[in-house]
């Protein structure tokens, strides 16, 4: 099922937040999502 959080997480893939580069979404739940990241 696609919901608003799924759309938001899809937009975050590939973005950089601070020293973290969000690579891929590994999973999501009611309160957040988990990404594979690289730290620069």
mmCIF file of the N, C-alpha and C atoms, coordinates in Angstrom:
data_MODEL
# 
_entry.id   MODEL 
# 
loop_
_atom_site.group_PDB 
_atom_site.id 
_atom_site.type_symbol 
_atom_site.label_atom_id 
_atom_site.label_alt_id 
_atom_site.label_comp_id 
_atom_site.label_asym_id 
_atom_site.label_entity_id 
_atom_site.label_seq_id 
_atom_site.pdbx_PDB_ins_code 
_atom_site.Cartn_x 
_atom_site.Cartn_y 
_atom_site.Cartn_z 
_atom_site.occupancy 
_atom_site.B_iso_or_equiv 
_atom_site.pdbx_formal_charge 
_atom_site.auth_seq_id 
_atom_site.auth_comp_id 
_atom_site.auth_asym_id 
_atom_site.auth_atom_id 
_atom_site.pdbx_PDB_model_num 
ATOM 1   N N  . UNK A 1 1  ? 0.837  -1.181 0.000  1.00 0.00 ? 1  UNK A N  1 
ATOM 2   C CA . UNK A 1 1  ? 0.000  0.000  0.000  1.00 0.00 ? 1  UNK A CA 1 
ATOM 3   C C  . UNK A 1 1  ? 0.883  1.246  0.000  1.00 0.00 ? 1  UNK A C  1 
ATOM 4   N N  . UNK A 1 2  ? 0.613  2.159  -0.853 1.00 0.00 ? 2  UNK A N  1 
ATOM 5   C CA . UNK A 1 2  ? 1.380  3.396  -0.953 1.00 0.00 ? 2  UNK A CA 1 
ATOM 6   C C  . UNK A 1 2  ? 0.685  4.467  -0.133 1.00 0.00 ? 2  UNK A C  1 
ATOM 7   N N  . UNK A 1 3  ? 1.437  5.110  0.762  1.00 0.00 ? 3  UNK A N  1 
ATOM 8   C CA . UNK A 1 3  ? 0.857  6.176  1.569  1.00 0.00 ? 3  UNK A CA 1 
ATOM 9   C C  . UNK A 1 3  ? 1.746  7.412  1.478  1.00 0.00 ? 3  UNK A C  1 
ATOM 10  N N  . UNK A 1 4  ? 1.359  8.468  2.165  1.00 0.00 ? 4  UNK A N  1 
ATOM 11  C CA . UNK A 1 4  ? 2.120  9.717  2.103  1.00 0.00 ? 4  UNK A CA 1 
ATOM 12  C C  . UNK A 1 4  ? 3.545  9.547  2.607  1.00 0.00 ? 4  UNK A C  1 
ATOM 13  N N  . UNK A 1 5  ? 3.746  8.718  3.627  1.00 0.00 ? 5  UNK A N  1 
ATOM 14  C CA . UNK A 1 5  ? 5.098  8.494  4.132  1.00 0.00 ? 5  UNK A CA 1 
ATOM 15  C C  . UNK A 1 5  ? 5.964  7.819  3.072  1.00 0.00 ? 5  UNK A C  1 
ATOM 16  N N  . UNK A 1 6  ? 5.413  6.878  2.338  1.00 0.00 ? 6  UNK A N  1 
ATOM 17  C CA . UNK A 1 6  ? 6.169  6.203  1.283  1.00 0.00 ? 6  UNK A CA 1 
ATOM 18  C C  . UNK A 1 6  ? 6.636  7.203  0.232  1.00 0.00 ? 6  UNK A C  1 
ATOM 19  N N  . UNK A 1 7  ? 5.776  8.134  -0.117 1.00 0.00 ? 7  UNK A N  1 
ATOM 20  C CA . UNK A 1 7  ? 6.144  9.153  -1.098 1.00 0.00 ? 7  UNK A CA 1 
ATOM 21  C C  . UNK A 1 7  ? 7.258  10.045 -0.565 1.00 0.00 ? 7  UNK A C  1 
ATOM 22  N N  . UNK A 1 8  ? 7.170  10.423 0.706  1.00 0.00 ? 8  UNK A N  1 
ATOM 23  C CA . UNK A 1 8  ? 8.197  11.258 1.329  1.00 0.00 ? 8  UNK A CA 1 
ATOM 24  C C  . UNK A 1 8  ? 9.528  10.530 1.368  1.00 0.00 ? 8  UNK A C  1 
ATOM 25  N N  . UNK A 1 9  ? 9.519  9.271  1.782  1.00 0.00 ? 9  UNK A N  1 
ATOM 26  C CA . UNK A 1 9  ? 10.766 8.503  1.863  1.00 0.00 ? 9  UNK A CA 1 
ATOM 27  C C  . UNK A 1 9  ? 11.378 8.332  0.479  1.00 0.00 ? 9  UNK A C  1 
ATOM 28  N N  . UNK A 1 10 ? 10.553 8.162  -0.540 1.00 0.00 ? 10 UNK A N  1 
ATOM 29  C CA . UNK A 1 10 ? 11.063 8.059  -1.900 1.00 0.00 ? 10 UNK A CA 1 
ATOM 30  C C  . UNK A 1 10 ? 11.782 9.330  -2.328 1.00 0.00 ? 10 UNK A C  1 
ATOM 31  N N  . UNK A 1 11 ? 11.276 10.481 -1.904 1.00 0.00 ? 11 UNK A N  1 
ATOM 32  C CA . UNK A 1 11 ? 11.934 11.749 -2.228 1.00 0.00 ? 11 UNK A CA 1 
ATOM 33  C C  . UNK A 1 11 ? 13.243 11.923 -1.480 1.00 0.00 ? 11 UNK A C  1 
ATOM 34  N N  . UNK A 1 12 ? 13.370 11.297 -0.316 1.00 0.00 ? 12 UNK A N  1 
ATOM 35  C CA . UNK A 1 12 ? 14.590 11.431 0.482  1.00 0.00 ? 12 UNK A CA 1 
ATOM 36  C C  . UNK A 1 12 ? 15.744 10.573 -0.028 1.00 0.00 ? 12 UNK A C  1 
ATOM 37  N N  . UNK A 1 13 ? 15.441 9.496  -0.761 1.00 0.00 ? 13 UNK A N  1 
ATOM 38  C CA . UNK A 1 13 ? 16.514 8.645  -1.287 1.00 0.00 ? 13 UNK A CA 1 
ATOM 39  C C  . UNK A 1 13 ? 17.450 9.466  -2.165 1.00 0.00 ? 13 UNK A C  1 
ATOM 40  N N  . UNK A 1 14 ? 18.743 9.324  -1.920 1.00 0.00 ? 14 UNK A N  1 
ATOM 41  C CA . UNK A 1 14 ? 19.734 10.048 -2.703 1.00 0.00 ? 14 UNK A CA 1 
ATOM 42  C C  . UNK A 1 14 ? 20.098 11.410 -2.134 1.00 0.00 ? 14 UNK A C  1 
ATOM 43  N N  . UNK A 1 15 ? 19.378 11.867 -1.120 1.00 0.00 ? 15 UNK A N  1 
ATOM 44  C CA . UNK A 1 15 ? 19.647 13.171 -0.530 1.00 0.00 ? 15 UNK A CA 1 
ATOM 45  C C  . UNK A 1 15 ? 20.752 13.079 0.513  1.00 0.00 ? 15 UNK A C  1 
ATOM 46  N N  . UNK A 1 16 ? 21.333 14.213 0.843  1.00 0.00 ? 16 UNK A N  1 
ATOM 47  C CA . UNK A 1 16 ? 22.329 14.281 1.902  1.00 0.00 ? 16 UNK A CA 1 
ATOM 48  C C  . UNK A 1 16 ? 21.766 15.099 3.050  1.00 0.00 ? 16 UNK A C  1 
ATOM 49  N N  . UNK A 1 17 ? 21.855 14.544 4.258  1.00 0.00 ? 17 UNK A N  1 
ATOM 50  C CA . UNK A 1 17 ? 21.424 15.230 5.473  1.00 0.00 ? 17 UNK A CA 1 
ATOM 51  C C  . UNK A 1 17 ? 22.622 15.277 6.397  1.00 0.00 ? 17 UNK A C  1 
ATOM 52  N N  . UNK A 1 18 ? 23.151 16.475 6.590  1.00 0.00 ? 18 UNK A N  1 
ATOM 53  C CA . UNK A 1 18 ? 24.377 16.611 7.380  1.00 0.00 ? 18 UNK A CA 1 
ATOM 54  C C  . UNK A 1 18 ? 25.500 15.852 6.697  1.00 0.00 ? 18 UNK A C  1 
ATOM 55  N N  . UNK A 1 19 ? 26.132 14.953 7.433  1.00 0.00 ? 19 UNK A N  1 
ATOM 56  C CA . UNK A 1 19 ? 27.223 14.175 6.850  1.00 0.00 ? 19 UNK A CA 1 
ATOM 57  C C  . UNK A 1 19 ? 26.753 12.812 6.347  1.00 0.00 ? 19 UNK A C  1 
ATOM 58  N N  . UNK A 1 20 ? 25.430 12.601 6.266  1.00 0.00 ? 20 UNK A N  1 
ATOM 59  C CA . UNK A 1 20 ? 24.870 11.314 5.843  1.00 0.00 ? 20 UNK A CA 1 
ATOM 60  C C  . UNK A 1 20 ? 24.242 11.411 4.458  1.00 0.00 ? 20 UNK A C  1 
ATOM 61  N N  . UNK A 1 21 ? 24.595 10.456 3.584  1.00 0.00 ? 21 UNK A N  1 
ATOM 62  C CA . UNK A 1 21 ? 24.006 10.345 2.252  1.00 0.00 ? 21 UNK A CA 1 
ATOM 63  C C  . UNK A 1 21 ? 23.032 9.168  2.284  1.00 0.00 ? 21 UNK A C  1 
ATOM 64  N N  . UNK A 1 22 ? 21.733 9.449  2.107  1.00 0.00 ? 22 UNK A N  1 
ATOM 65  C CA . UNK A 1 22 ? 20.697 8.417  2.165  1.00 0.00 ? 22 UNK A CA 1 
ATOM 66  C C  . UNK A 1 22 ? 20.690 7.642  0.854  1.00 0.00 ? 22 UNK A C  1 
ATOM 67  N N  . UNK A 1 23 ? 21.022 6.355  0.921  1.00 0.00 ? 23 UNK A N  1 
ATOM 68  C CA . UNK A 1 23 ? 21.102 5.553  -0.297 1.00 0.00 ? 23 UNK A CA 1 
ATOM 69  C C  . UNK A 1 23 ? 19.765 4.920  -0.658 1.00 0.00 ? 23 UNK A C  1 
ATOM 70  N N  . UNK A 1 24 ? 19.311 3.976  0.133  1.00 0.00 ? 24 UNK A N  1 
ATOM 71  C CA . UNK A 1 24 ? 18.061 3.273  -0.177 1.00 0.00 ? 24 UNK A CA 1 
ATOM 72  C C  . UNK A 1 24 ? 17.224 3.096  1.084  1.00 0.00 ? 24 UNK A C  1 
ATOM 73  N N  . UNK A 1 25 ? 15.935 3.057  0.898  1.00 0.00 ? 25 UNK A N  1 
ATOM 74  C CA . UNK A 1 25 ? 15.018 2.814  1.998  1.00 0.00 ? 25 UNK A CA 1 
ATOM 75  C C  . UNK A 1 25 ? 14.985 1.318  2.281  1.00 0.00 ? 25 UNK A C  1 
ATOM 76  N N  . UNK A 1 26 ? 15.297 0.938  3.522  1.00 0.00 ? 26 UNK A N  1 
ATOM 77  C CA . UNK A 1 26 ? 15.292 -0.476 3.903  1.00 0.00 ? 26 UNK A CA 1 
ATOM 78  C C  . UNK A 1 26 ? 13.938 -0.915 4.447  1.00 0.00 ? 26 UNK A C  1 
ATOM 79  N N  . UNK A 1 27 ? 13.242 -0.003 5.108  1.00 0.00 ? 27 UNK A N  1 
ATOM 80  C CA . UNK A 1 27 ? 11.937 -0.342 5.677  1.00 0.00 ? 27 UNK A CA 1 
ATOM 81  C C  . UNK A 1 27 ? 11.284 0.885  6.282  1.00 0.00 ? 27 UNK A C  1 
ATOM 82  N N  . UNK A 1 28 ? 10.013 0.758  6.569  1.00 0.00 ? 28 UNK A N  1 
ATOM 83  C CA . UNK A 1 28 ? 9.280  1.865  7.172  1.00 0.00 ? 28 UNK A CA 1 
ATOM 84  C C  . UNK A 1 28 ? 8.209  1.318  8.094  1.00 0.00 ? 28 UNK A C  1 
ATOM 85  N N  . UNK A 1 29 ? 7.827  2.168  9.042  1.00 0.00 ? 29 UNK A N  1 
ATOM 86  C CA . UNK A 1 29 ? 6.792  1.790  9.996  1.00 0.00 ? 29 UNK A CA 1 
ATOM 87  C C  . UNK A 1 29 ? 5.921  2.989  10.296 1.00 0.00 ? 29 UNK A C  1 
ATOM 88  N N  . UNK A 1 30 ? 5.184  2.913  11.363 1.00 0.00 ? 30 UNK A N  1 
ATOM 89  C CA . UNK A 1 30 ? 4.256  3.964  11.731 1.00 0.00 ? 30 UNK A CA 1 
ATOM 90  C C  . UNK A 1 30 ? 4.925  5.260  12.155 1.00 0.00 ? 30 UNK A C  1 
ATOM 91  N N  . UNK A 1 31 ? 6.162  5.183  12.647 1.00 0.00 ? 31 UNK A N  1 
ATOM 92  C CA . UNK A 1 31 ? 6.817  6.369  13.192 1.00 0.00 ? 31 UNK A CA 1 
ATOM 93  C C  . UNK A 1 31 ? 8.084  6.774  12.452 1.00 0.00 ? 31 UNK A C  1 
ATOM 94  N N  . UNK A 1 32 ? 8.461  6.091  11.375 1.00 0.00 ? 32 UNK A N  1 
ATOM 95  C CA . UNK A 1 32 ? 9.664  6.495  10.664 1.00 0.00 ? 32 UNK A CA 1 
ATOM 96  C C  . UNK A 1 32 ? 10.113 5.478  9.653  1.00 0.00 ? 32 UNK A C  1 
ATOM 97  N N  . UNK A 1 33 ? 11.249 5.789  9.029  1.00 0.00 ? 33 UNK A N  1 
ATOM 98  C CA . UNK A 1 33 ? 11.835 4.917  8.025  1.00 0.00 ? 33 UNK A CA 1 
ATOM 99  C C  . UNK A 1 33 ? 13.304 4.684  8.324  1.00 0.00 ? 33 UNK A C  1 
ATOM 100 N N  . UNK A 1 34 ? 13.836 3.576  7.791  1.00 0.00 ? 34 UNK A N  1 
ATOM 101 C CA . UNK A 1 34 ? 15.237 3.215  7.984  1.00 0.00 ? 34 UNK A CA 1 
ATOM 102 C C  . UNK A 1 34 ? 15.908 3.188  6.622  1.00 0.00 ? 34 UNK A C  1 
ATOM 103 N N  . UNK A 1 35 ? 17.007 3.927  6.500  1.00 0.00 ? 35 UNK A N  1 
ATOM 104 C CA . UNK A 1 35 ? 17.751 4.022  5.251  1.00 0.00 ? 35 UNK A CA 1 
ATOM 105 C C  . UNK A 1 35 ? 19.128 3.404  5.388  1.00 0.00 ? 35 UNK A C  1 
ATOM 106 N N  . UNK A 1 36 ? 19.644 2.869  4.286  1.00 0.00 ? 36 UNK A N  1 
ATOM 107 C CA . UNK A 1 36 ? 21.069 2.533  4.192  1.00 0.00 ? 36 UNK A CA 1 
ATOM 108 C C  . UNK A 1 36 ? 21.764 3.843  3.891  1.00 0.00 ? 36 UNK A C  1 
ATOM 109 N N  . UNK A 1 37 ? 22.825 4.165  4.636  1.00 0.00 ? 37 UNK A N  1 
ATOM 110 C CA . UNK A 1 37 ? 23.502 5.451  4.470  1.00 0.00 ? 37 UNK A CA 1 
ATOM 111 C C  . UNK A 1 37 ? 25.005 5.286  4.325  1.00 0.00 ? 37 UNK A C  1 
ATOM 112 N N  . UNK A 1 38 ? 25.623 6.285  3.740  1.00 0.00 ? 38 UNK A N  1 
ATOM 113 C CA . UNK A 1 38 ? 27.079 6.458  3.757  1.00 0.00 ? 38 UNK A CA 1 
ATOM 114 C C  . UNK A 1 38 ? 27.361 7.709  4.541  1.00 0.00 ? 38 UNK A C  1 
ATOM 115 N N  . UNK A 1 39 ? 28.370 7.658  5.393  1.00 0.00 ? 39 UNK A N  1 
ATOM 116 C CA . UNK A 1 39 ? 28.748 8.847  6.145  1.00 0.00 ? 39 UNK A CA 1 
ATOM 117 C C  . UNK A 1 39 ? 29.970 9.464  5.494  1.00 0.00 ? 39 UNK A C  1 
ATOM 118 N N  . UNK A 1 40 ? 29.903 10.753 5.230  1.00 0.00 ? 40 UNK A N  1 
ATOM 119 C CA . UNK A 1 40 ? 31.006 11.430 4.564  1.00 0.00 ? 40 UNK A CA 1 
ATOM 120 C C  . UNK A 1 40 ? 31.819 12.221 5.548  1.00 0.00 ? 40 UNK A C  1 
# 
